[in-house]
Amino acid sequence: MAAPSTPADLSAALVLEPVAVLDWLVILPVAWCIAIGAILMMVRPRTGLQPLIAIAALGVLVGLDAALLWHVAQDGPVTMVMGRWLPPFGIAFTVDLAGALFALTAAVAALAGAVAAVADINDSGRRYGFYPFLMLLMAGVSGAFLTGDVFNLYVWFEVLLISSFGLLVLGSERGQIDGAVKYGFLNLVATTLFLIATGYLYGIFGTLNMADIARKADGLQATAPLVTLIALFTFAFCMKAAAFPVNFWLPASYHTPRIVVSALFAGLLTKVGIYALIRIDVMLFPVEREELSLVIAVVGALTMITGALGALAQTDTRRLLGYLVISGIGAMLAGIAIGGPGGIGGAIFYALHSILVMTALYLAAGIAARLGGGFSLGLLGGLYRRHALFAALSLMLFFAVSGLPPFSGFWPKVMLVKAALDIGAWWLAAALLLTGFLTMIATGRLFLFAYWRPAGEGAALDDWALPAVVLLPLLVLTALSVLIGLFPETLLGLVQNAALTLNDPSAYLHSVFPAGSAP
């Protein structure tokens, strides 16, 4: 007769306690986007129903992300581990203030884009999957912001990259195919570098859990080539974020798709690269980031200035805005290089501002093209007389992207300049101020040519009116920029706490490895 078996002690390997109801908010944004994307695929022939489902679903996503931000702000970082396996064996989704802030802001921008797409995406675009691609894109973006595992971060990058390919070629025009090739090639190179660096990371640490890596990094500084490792990650993420000198792909591709797709790309995709750079460089390898800080600062300054100069040289509004996206990436890199609560807080604040404002600027460019007959400054003119409210909203956005008060771009610029001066990097502070001045000239030139200058006699002005569904997203995003500029205290406090958590990740580590549970 066989001896009775001894019951296994599962507490050493599995989470045995039931998951708290609020903790489900960690994974719900990703699961929700995937589920709605599948539903939209099933109703793809019903083109009139798709936008209603997608807009309602993205409204729910904003609510979920807002609830998650509230939960994290009240209770600190939250972790959920897949399959109940204790970390570092189970794949962890860990959310702190930085991840929750990025996720909520991205959801707001996506909701604005979905509403604007009602007028911009025709029945053919809906049948070819615009709304399912949008939900899949948000699944990838949300997953990247919420994951606590480096390989899982790579997976979500792949998800958003695949969906962005679908959105980029929607319409199958020659220019779109050309833009997709440039966009795809550079992003695939960056993704390959990311995967190589991830394999290198696993070879050194034997784990890909972010919290586990953060607590082991100090003990390996003398024996492992961590500077080489972080250099690989930094280069890969800088390519994805369109930093100098690998930024040429962005203005060559972002002007080719439908304008609402360009708006979503400008608001979301490069910011995922910046977020990943902050997460890896600042939280996991702060000492190695300090060693590379001068290189990152120089790259940031060159990215800012070349982006602003590129915007000055453009006569196509979409290309001009593409260079402004690049310029903003340089400001975020400057914050990462400066480090500390001031620099990292400024980088996060600038990224959140850029998500909202760049999305709105591309939507404004689309409206201007419909009112004025094209995207070329040679064609545009008289937009102020045609629609004064639209011109006023555009002017506010131009002030915001230039970093002028009282708009959202002012406060992160102040934070970054002060942080640069505090560490004696006067040249970096000067680059930030010079970039703001050049951006103001570029946007002022755009306003004078396209809005203030009378329309030429031969200009073919479109009689297309501005329905509420077109103007509403622009109005909401501009209002958010104004509100953040006038009442920055709440967001400023959240951003500063997020920066403190990244610089001192003890609360993040405790969320993943509660006292006594670490292997």
Secondary structure, 3 states (H helix, E strand, C coil): CCCCCCCCCHHHCECCCCCCHHHHHHCHHHHHHHHHHHHHHHCCCCCCCHHHHHHHHHHHHHHHHHHHHHHHHHHCCEEEEHHHECCCCCCEEEECHHHHHHHHHHHHHHHHHHHHHHHHCCHHHHHCCHHHHHHHHHHHHHHHHHECEHHHHHHHHHHHHHHHHHHHCCCCCHHHHHHHHHHHHHHHHHHHHHHHHHHHHHHHHCCCEHHHHHHHHHHHCCCCCHHHHHHHHHHHHHHHHCCCCCCCHHHHHCCCCCHHHHHHHHHHHHHHHHHHHHHHHHHHCHHHHHHCHHHHHHHHHHHHHHHHHHHHCCCEHHHHHHHHHHHHHHHHHHHHHHCHHHHHHHHHHHHHHHHHHHHHHHHHHHHHHHHHCCCECCCCCCHHHHCHHHHHHHHHHHHHHHCCCCCCCHHHHHHHHHHHHHCCCHHHHHHHHHHHHHHHHHHHHHHHHHHHCCCCCCCCCCCCCCCHHHHHHHHHHHHHHHHHHHCCHHHHHHHHHHHHHHHCCHHHHHHHCCCCCCC
